[in-house]
Amino acid sequence: MLIISEKAFVSKLADIEDSSRGSKLIIEEGAYIDSFVKIKFSGGSGDVRIGKNSYINSGTVIYSGNGITIGESILIAANCTLAPVNHEYKLKAIKIIEQRFAPSKGGIIIEDDVWIGANTVILDGAYLRKGCVVGASSLVTQELESYSVNVGIPTKKIGMRK
């Protein structure tokens, strides 16, 4: 179900899907969804809420997964990915695609007045507190404190399948 304020702007070049599972997309007044933003209902039955006066820049991809709450006056720069979902992969006798999804870590919550730099990836269980700043090309997987500046350092995480 799409609930889009008449006072929000959604580019004609944005790609917004409607949920086949009854999840909601709520875009509040003053929100701005730029060209080539993709909002996809996949990986769960969570809702997506984009708060008042928030700006989602070009090339950003948002998956609904276990749910996303984007507060008010948020700036999300270009080419970010918000994915509140995790694939299961631990059983080596079963193909990853057949293992489906891991249990939720709580979705993604972004409080008010947050700035997220370009090319950032935010994953399930991330909680960005009010006023924090996330540097470009960061990976966010957990809670970030209010009014903090967080600069991601590229890392490589290698997991073993059992």
C-alpha positions in Angstrom: 0.0 0.0 0.0 1.4 3.4 -1.0 0.6 6.3 1.2 2.3 9.4 -0.3 1.5 12.9 0.9 0.3 15.4 -1.7 3.0 17.7 -0.4 5.9 15.2 -1.0 7.8 15.2 -4.3 8.5 11.9 -6.0 10.4 12.1 -9.3 8.7 10.5 -12.3 12.1 8.7 -12.8 12.0 7.0 -9.3 11.1 3.3 -9.3 8.7 2.6 -6.5 7.0 -0.8 -6.2 3.9 -1.6 -4.3 4.0 -4.5 -1.8 2.2 -7.7 -2.7 2.3 -8.7 1.0 0.4 -5.7 2.4 3.5 -3.7 3.6 3.1 0.0 3.6 5.3 2.8 2.0 4.5 6.0 3.8 6.1 9.2 2.4 5.3 12.2 4.5 4.9 15.9 3.5 8.0 17.7 2.3 9.9 14.5 1.6 11.8 14.5 -1.7 12.5 11.3 -3.6 15.0 12.0 -6.4 15.4 10.4 -9.9 16.6 6.8 -10.0 15.7 6.0 -6.4 14.5 2.4 -6.1 12.1 1.3 -3.4 11.6 -2.5 -3.5 9.4 -4.6 -1.2 11.6 -7.7 -0.7 13.0 -9.9 2.0 10.3 -9.5 4.6 7.0 -7.8 5.4 8.2 -4.6 7.0 6.9 -1.2 6.3 9.0 1.8 4.9 8.3 5.2 6.4 10.1 8.3 5.0 9.6 11.3 7.4 8.8 14.9 6.8 11.3 17.0 4.9 13.7 14.1 4.3 15.7 13.9 1.1 16.6 10.7 -0.7 19.1 11.3 -3.4 19.6 9.8 -6.8 20.7 6.1 -7.1 19.6 5.1 -3.6 18.1 1.7 -3.2 15.7 0.9 -0.3 14.6 -2.7 0.4 11.7 -3.1 2.8 12.9 -6.3 4.4 12.2 -6.1 8.2 11.2 -2.5 8.0 12.8 0.9 7.8 11.9 4.1 9.6 13.5 7.2 8.2 12.9 10.2 10.5 12.3 13.8 9.8 14.8 16.1 8.0 17.1 13.3 6.9 19.7 13.7 4.1 20.6 10.6 2.3 23.2 11.2 -0.4 23.5 9.5 -3.8 23.9 5.7 -4.3 23.2 4.5 -0.8 21.7 1.1 0.0 19.4 0.4 2.9 18.8 -3.3 3.3 17.1 -4.4 6.6 17.4 -8.1 5.7 19.9 -10.9 5.9 20.3 -14.0 3.7 20.9 -17.3 5.5 24.1 -19.1 4.4 25.3 -21.3 7.2 24.3 -24.7 5.8 26.8 -25.7 3.2 24.7 -28.7 2.1 21.9 -26.3 1.0 22.3 -23.7 -1.7 22.3 -20.1 -0.2 19.3 -19.2 -2.4 17.3 -22.1 -0.9 18.1 -21.1 2.7 16.0 -17.9 2.4 16.3 -15.2 5.0 17.8 -15.1 8.5 15.8 -13.8 11.5 15.4 -10.1 11.8 17.8 -7.9 13.7 15.1 -5.3 14.1 15.1 -3.5 10.8 16.6 -0.1 10.3 15.8 3.0 12.4 17.1 6.4 11.5 16.1 9.1 14.0 15.6 12.8 13.0 18.3 15.2 11.6 20.8 12.6 10.3 23.1 13.0 7.3 24.2 9.9 5.4 27.1 10.3 3.0 27.2 8.9 -0.6 27.7 5.2 -1.2 26.9 4.2 2.3 25.3 0.8 3.1 23.0 0.4 6.1 22.0 -3.1 7.1 19.5 -4.8 9.3 19.9 -3.9 13.0 21.3 -0.4 12.3 20.0 2.3 14.6 21.2 5.9 13.7 20.4 8.2 16.6 19.3 11.8 16.3 21.8 14.2 14.7 24.5 11.7 13.7 26.6 12.1 10.5 27.7 9.0 8.5 30.7 9.6 6.2 30.6 8.6 2.6 31.2 4.9 1.8 30.5 3.7 5.3 29.0 0.4 6.3 26.5 0.7 9.2 25.4 -2.5 11.0 24.7 -1.3 14.6 23.8 1.7 16.7 25.4 5.1 16.1 25.2 7.6 19.0 23.4 11.0 18.8 25.3 13.9 17.4 28.3 11.7 16.5 30.4 11.8 13.4 31.0 8.3 12.0 33.5 7.7 9.2 33.6 4.2 7.8 36.8 2.4 7.1 36.5 -0.2 4.3 36.6 -3.6 5.8 36.4 -7.1 4.6 34.3 -9.7 6.5 34.8 -13.3 5.5 32.4 -15.9 7.0 32.8 -19.6 6.9 29.8 -21.8 5.8 29.3 -24.8 8.1 
